[in-house]
Amino acid sequence: MKIFNLFLFFTISFFGNPKDIATDIKPISPEMERFNNQLTDVKEMIKKNASYNTKIAFFIDMKIKSGKNRFFVYDLENDKILEEGLVANGFGSETNVRGELKFSNEPNSKCTSLGRYSIGKSYKGMFGKSYKLYGLDETNSNAAKRAIVLHSYSAVPNEEQDYYISTSHGCPMVSEAFFKKLEKIIDGSKSNIILNIYY
């Protein structure tokens, strides 16, 4: 999807129809408010630690349903979204209410864990090339112990849809096509990229 379309998507999603903006200033949407809060936190954290990539960060908004793009690659210097894609949540995070999720840091919970992660080195696993994730918060401190990694899976679609997508065992799992875009960014980075999962 081209950057213009991404901008249009976010404009419509967060602020409403562009023609409405011209005639009526709307309050900031919950999605954009959540994102701005998380962005501020990540920027502050990176500013205090020179070992993290200062140009790019990844964000996953788990409030957005899984059939819609909720994984965002963000340009921290120019304050714009570069890429977006679908991402699965953990099977254990599902509740009796579709679209409402719960989260856990406990081993064997199969839940998504919220918080900030440092993306580590790649390795070859059961899903092919994957990236190790290291939890930086109390809410995701067991990520390495739980083998929570960033990986692709053929069952994850590349395009948005009205239906919920497949779930993982707690890993942020993306489509093969989107993974290739992420792979290029991660492998080209000389410092660790921050991945922030929030709700």
C-alpha angles and dihedrals in degrees: 000000000000121000091247090056090048090053091048091048092052093043091054095038097048104026106023131240111349092234088057090056091059093054103030131028107223126203116259113276122246090245094054093043091053091048094048091051092050092045091054092051093048093048091051092049093049091048089059095047120050092192092079128081109266096194105051136034133171123227130190119192106200092187088074111083116256096247090065130067108273103149109089130189105207131200103220094191098051097027098233140118113254101181138003134189149156121282131185125233125216119281089232091059092066116106135190088271112070111235095019112105138194125205138212141177093201121119114254092016092114086213130137111250119219122223144067121314134191111224109229136188125318126247138174112260139157089292094046120246111016137169124232115236124209117200115228098187136060088251093062104023092122094058095112093043090050092047091238105174141162110253145145130245129193093227092063108093121228096218130061118262140179093244130076115258130230120289133234135215089263100299124121095249121189139179120280092245094050091045090058089057091049091045091057091051096045096045091047093054119097092200134043117279120224118234113196120195115190142162 
